[in-house]
Amino acid sequence: MRKLAALFASPLAALFAVVPLAGCMSIADAGVLVDVSVIDRSTGQQLEVHRHRGQLYVAGTPGNRYAVVMRNKSAGRLLTVLSVDGVNALNGQTAATSQSGYVLSAWQAAEIAGWRKSMDDVAAFYFTSVADSYAGRTDRPQNVGVIGVAVYREAVPVPEPAVTMHQRQRGAGNEAGAAGAAAERRAAASDAPQPAAKAAAPAHDEARSELADSRLGTGHGERISAPTQYTAFRRASDTPSEVLTIRYDSRANLLAQGIIPRPPQRWTPDPTPNPFPGGFTPDPRG
């Protein structure tokens, strides 16, 4: 029980994803350490990525389930803190990079298909309205429409220097005091409060309310099997090595915002042209 409590309280602990994937996958956001993709689980298709003004977007279909796929590209273990709509997908807290996440072994890929409910299952991600989204239903709709992954490297243990017999004997008298001081420091560190989650962003301007009402969010769906297990992880730094971001909305909204370019309209001849359409002779173009 002590280990269970420490998992969610300490930034040194995490959950280990044990759902490896095989084969190739299309990449939505290709980082140095991790690649991130979004799969429509209702169709089995990788969602196409649209780049617009330095941001990445995918178009979701309302009602369809989806999953976030993360692949470790490095030879070491990595901690990935997954945020969906500004909410930590593992513990349901307002997301902060200092929180717990999933640990990926070297070269491993894992599919995260929902909000974690236990060590054995998750509540499925699915595209839905802002009002029906998990963030909306927990009074946190401000960041609906974005998926984020904060990536941390694992700290490498520092080898202890060799100690001669003379040094060992001379330091023996101070071992008890040093051990007591170290124990006090560890106790103080374990009792220290964890960094608070960032404050919610302000709501969108009322002038955009019509578009905001039609935005997509992520729902809290049916339970699906997704076993995992605990593991310890010590971060190499207090800040992420990289943060990957994918935004999403309906295809109609992405078209309306110019994020997905509209296909060019091709002229087709009228099979029954009118010899007298009326009007005066216009100037030709060019």
Secondary structure by P-SEA (a helix, b strand, c coil): caaaaaaaccccbbbbbccccccbbbbccccccbbbbbbcccccccbbbbbcccbbbbbbcccbbbbbbbbbcccbbbbbbbbcccccccccccccccbbbbbbcccbbbbbcccccccccccbbbbbcccccccccccccccccbbbbbbbbbbcbbbbccccaaaaaaaccaaaaaaaaaaaaaaaaaaccccccccccccccccaaaaaaabbbbbbccbbbbbbbbbbbbbccccccbbbbbbbbcaaaaaaacccccccbbbbcccccccccccccccccc
